[in-house]
Amino acid sequence: MWLPILLLLFALILVYRWYRQSQILENISDKYVLITGCDSGFGNLAAKQLDCRGLKVLAACLTEKGAEELKKETSCRLQTVILDVTDSERVKSTAEWVSSIVGDAGLWGLVNNAGFGISISPNEWQTKEDFAKVLNVNLLGMVDVTLNLLPIIRKAHGRIINVSSGAGRLAVVGGGYCISKYGVEAFSDSLRREMHGFGVKVSIIEPGAFRTQIIDYESHLKNLKTLWNKLPTETKESYGEQYFHQCESIYLS
């Protein structure tokens, strides 16, 4: 009576051990990963953690200061590059730099983490330029980086991780942020299907509310006040001071 149950349990243990073993990445020290937005937040932490695990991290930082501080806290394997993802020429030269490093092995991983989120307010309070500032970083910059690196990612049968947000599914605030993250989700989904036949995996991450610079209260409040003060008198009278204070409490809570 107990023998079939014991055999089943034994079989399940073997399957579980096989599955666990299949998830262990082989030759990890030979694999290169490029991460954007490594000055702080998720990108900075990811660069440090992947470096600790033995991967060859190529960390793209926006500033020299960010790059220098990251190098102090990581191993000699980690290399940095200064990259503003809205600068197409810089994106292209960074892709060439990465290609010269990874060689025929290709790029095993790309983490599109660079982002901008200081753009929260009612839509009418913003201009086309306000929307564009966010979209150029969070969406178009991410697309540009991905397209430039795609040939060497295909070569490695690698994977692409795009940092999105729950705001890419539910537009909780006005401005370009939610629009940009909806775009990240759409781009990632179409690219995932296109790259499936090449053995390239495309995933998104929706981190939620973590204490990074993107949710800094003071920065959002300063931006909200700036936008409010720029509004025409007629528009401000239409919304009223009470509406402005409601935005402070709802958008920035």
C-alpha positions as CSV (number, residue, x, y, z in Angstrom):
1,M,0.0,0.0,0.0
2,W,2.7,2.4,1.0
3,L,5.1,1.4,-1.8
4,P,3.4,3.3,-4.6
5,I,3.2,6.4,-2.5
6,L,6.9,6.2,-1.6
7,L,7.8,5.7,-5.3
8,L,5.7,8.7,-6.2
9,L,7.4,10.8,-3.6
10,F,10.8,9.7,-4.7
11,A,9.9,10.5,-8.3
12,L,8.7,14.0,-7.3
13,I,11.9,14.6,-5.4
14,L,13.9,13.6,-8.5
15,V,11.8,15.9,-10.7
16,Y,12.2,18.8,-8.2
17,R,16.0,18.3,-8.1
18,W,16.2,18.2,-11.9
19,Y,14.2,21.4,-12.1
20,R,16.4,23.1,-9.5
21,Q,19.5,22.0,-11.3
22,S,18.2,23.2,-14.7
23,Q,17.7,26.7,-13.2
24,I,21.4,27.0,-12.3
25,L,23.2,29.2,-14.8
26,E,26.3,27.6,-16.2
27,N,29.5,29.5,-17.0
28,I,28.2,32.6,-15.3
29,S,31.6,34.2,-15.2
30,D,31.7,34.3,-19.0
31,K,28.5,36.2,-19.4
32,Y,28.2,40.0,-19.9
33,V,25.2,42.1,-18.8
34,L,24.6,45.8,-19.6
35,I,22.5,47.7,-17.1
36,T,21.3,51.3,-17.7
37,G,20.6,53.9,-15.0
38,C,23.2,52.6,-12.5
39,D,23.8,55.8,-10.6
40,S,21.2,54.9,-8.0
41,G,18.2,52.8,-7.3
42,F,17.4,49.5,-8.9
43,G,20.2,49.8,-11.5
44,N,22.8,50.5,-8.9
45,L,21.7,47.6,-6.7
46,A,21.4,45.2,-9.7
47,A,24.9,46.1,-10.8
48,K,26.3,45.3,-7.4
49,Q,24.4,42.1,-6.9
50,L,25.2,40.7,-10.4
51,D,28.9,41.7,-9.9
52,C,28.9,39.8,-6.6
53,R,27.5,36.7,-8.4
54,G,30.4,36.7,-10.8
55,L,28.8,38.2,-14.0
56,K,30.7,40.7,-16.1
57,V,28.7,43.8,-15.5
58,L,28.7,46.8,-17.9
59,A,27.2,49.6,-15.9
60,A,25.8,52.6,-17.8
61,C,25.7,55.7,-15.6
62,L,24.3,59.1,-16.3
63,T,27.1,60.9,-14.4
64,E,30.8,60.5,-13.8
65,K,30.2,60.8,-10.1
66,G,27.7,57.9,-10.2
67,A,30.2,55.8,-12.2
68,E,33.1,56.5,-9.8
69,E,31.1,55.7,-6.7
70,L,29.8,52.4,-8.2
71,K,33.4,51.3,-9.1
72,K,34.5,51.9,-5.5
73,E,31.9,49.4,-4.3
74,T,32.3,46.6,-6.9
75,S,35.0,44.3,-8.2
76,C,37.5,45.0,-11.0
77,R,35.2,43.0,-13.4
78,L,32.6,45.7,-13.5
79,Q,33.1,48.4,-16.2
80,T,31.3,51.7,-16.5
81,V,30.2,53.9,-19.3
82,I,28.6,57.3,-19.3
83,L,25.2,57.1,-21.1
84,D,22.3,59.5,-21.6
85,V,19.7,57.2,-23.2
86,T,18.1,60.2,-24.9
87,D,21.3,60.9,-26.9
88,S,21.1,58.7,-30.0
89,E,24.8,59.2,-30.9
90,R,25.9,58.3,-27.4
91,V,23.6,55.2,-27.5
92,K,25.2,54.2,-30.8
93,S,28.8,54.6,-29.5
94,T,27.9,52.7,-26.3
95,A,26.6,49.8,-28.4
96,E,29.9,49.8,-30.3
97,W,31.8,49.9,-27.0
98,V,29.8,46.9,-25.7
99,S,30.3,45.0,-29.0
100,S,34.1,45.5,-28.8
101,I,34.1,44.0,-25.3
102,V,31.8,41.0,-25.7
103,G,33.2,40.0,-29.1
104,D,31.7,36.8,-30.7
105,A,30.1,35.7,-27.4
106,G,27.5,38.5,-27.7
107,L,25.7,40.2,-24.9
108,W,23.9,37.8,-22.6
109,G,21.8,40.3,-20.8
110,L,20.3,43.8,-21.1
111,V,18.5,45.5,-18.3
112,N,16.8,48.7,-19.4
113,N,16.5,50.4,-16.1
114,A,17.1,54.1,-16.8
115,G,14.0,56.1,-16.0
116,F,12.6,59.5,-15.2
117,G,9.4,60.1,-13.1
118,I,9.3,63.7,-11.9
119,S,6.3,64.5,-14.1
120,I,3.2,63.9,-12.0
121,S,0.3,66.4,-12.4
122,P,-3.0,66.8,-14.2
123,N,-2.5,66.5,-17.9
124,E,-3.7,70.0,-18.7
125,W,-1.0,71.5,-16.5
126,Q,1.7,70.1,-18.7
127,T,3.0,70.9,-22.2
128,K,4.1,68.7,-25.0
129,E,7.7,69.3,-23.9
130,D,6.9,68.0,-20.4
131,F,5.4,64.8,-21.9
132,A,8.4,64.5,-24.3
133,K,10.9,64.7,-21.5
134,V,9.6,61.6,-19.8
135,L,8.8,59.7,-23.0
136,N,12.3,60.3,-24.4
137,V,13.9,58.6,-21.3
138,N,11.4,55.9,-20.3
139,L,10.3,54.8,-23.7
140,L,12.2,56.1,-26.7
141,G,15.5,55.9,-25.0
142,M,14.8,52.3,-23.9
143,V,13.8,51.4,-27.5
144,D,16.9,53.1,-28.9
145,V,19.2,51.2,-26.5
146,T,17.5,47.9,-27.3
147,L,17.5,48.2,-31.0
148,N,21.2,49.1,-31.1
149,L,22.1,46.1,-28.9
150,L,19.7,43.6,-30.4
151,P,22.2,42.1,-32.9
152,I,24.7,41.1,-30.2
153,I,21.9,39.9,-27.9
154,R,20.6,37.6,-30.6
155,K,24.1,36.3,-31.0
156,A,24.2,35.3,-27.4
157,H,20.6,34.0,-27.3
158,G,20.4,36.4,-24.4
159,R,17.6,38.1,-22.5
160,I,16.2,41.6,-22.2
161,I,14.7,42.9,-19.0
162,N,12.7,46.1,-19.2
163,V,11.8,47.9,-16.0
164,S,8.1,48.9,-16.2
165,S,5.6,49.8,-13.5
166,G,2.1,49.0,-12.3
167,A,1.4,52.4,-13.9
168,G,1.9,50.7,-17.2
169,R,-1.3,48.9,-16.6
170,L,-3.4,51.5,-14.7
171,A,-3.0,55.2,-15.5
172,V,-3.0,56.4,-11.9
173,V,-1.7,59.9,-12.6
174,G,-1.6,62.4,-15.5
175,G,1.5,63.3,-17.5
176,G,3.9,61.2,-19.5
177,Y,5.0,58.7,-16.9
178,C,2.0,56.2,-17.2
179,I,2.0,56.7,-21.0
180,S,5.7,55.8,-21.1
181,K,5.2,52.7,-19.1
182,Y,2.3,51.5,-21.1
183,G,4.6,51.9,-24.1
184,V,7.3,49.8,-22.4
185,E,4.8,47.0,-21.9
186,A,3.6,47.2,-25.5
187,F,7.2,47.3,-26.9
188,S,8.3,44.4,-24.7
189,D,5.3,42.2,-25.6
190,S,5.8,42.7,-29.4
191,L,9.6,42.2,-29.1
192,R,9.1,39.0,-27.0
193,R,7.1,37.4,-29.8
194,E,9.6,38.5,-32.4
195,M,12.6,37.2,-30.5
196,H,11.1,33.9,-29.4
197,G,12.4,32.1,-32.5
198,F,15.9,33.4,-31.9
199,G,16.1,32.1,-28.3
200,V,16.0,35.6,-26.8
201,K,13.8,36.0,-23.7
202,V,12.1,39.4,-23.1
203,S,10.7,40.1,-19.7
204,I,9.3,43.1,-17.8
205,I,9.5,44.0,-14.1
206,E,6.9,46.0,-12.3
207,P,8.7,46.9,-9.1
208,G,5.9,48.7,-7.2
209,A,6.6,51.4,-4.6
210,F,10.2,51.3,-3.3
211,R,12.2,54.2,-1.8
212,T,14.2,55.2,-4.7
213,Q,14.8,58.8,-6.1
214,I,11.8,58.4,-8.4
215,I,9.4,58.7,-5.5
216,D,11.2,61.6,-3.7
217,Y,8.4,63.7,-2.3
218,E,10.2,67.0,-2.3
219,S,11.1,66.7,-6.0
220,H,7.5,65.9,-7.0
221,L,6.1,68.7,-4.8
222,K,8.6,71.2,-6.3
223,N,7.6,70.1,-9.9
224,L,3.9,70.3,-9.1
225,K,4.2,73.8,-7.7
226,T,6.2,74.9,-10.7
227,L,3.6,73.6,-13.1
228,W,0.8,75.2,-11.1
229,N,2.6,78.6,-11.0
230,K,3.1,78.5,-14.8
231,L,-0.6,78.1,-15.6
232,P,-2.6,80.9,-17.1
233,T,-4.7,82.8,-14.6
234,E,-7.9,81.6,-16.2
235,T,-6.8,77.9,-15.8
236,K,-5.8,78.4,-12.2
237,E,-9.1,80.0,-11.4
238,S,-10.9,77.2,-13.1
239,Y,-9.2,74.5,-11.0
240,G,-8.9,76.5,-7.8
241,E,-6.5,76.4,-4.9
242,Q,-8.4,73.5,-3.3
243,Y,-7.9,71.3,-6.4
244,F,-4.1,72.1,-6.2
245,H,-4.0,71.0,-2.6
246,Q,-6.0,67.9,-3.4
247,C,-3.3,67.0,-6.0
248,E,-0.7,67.5,-3.3
249,S,-2.4,65.0,-1.0
250,I,-3.5,62.5,-3.6
251,Y,-0.7,62.4,-6.1
252,L,2.1,62.7,-3.5
253,S,0.7,60.5,-0.7
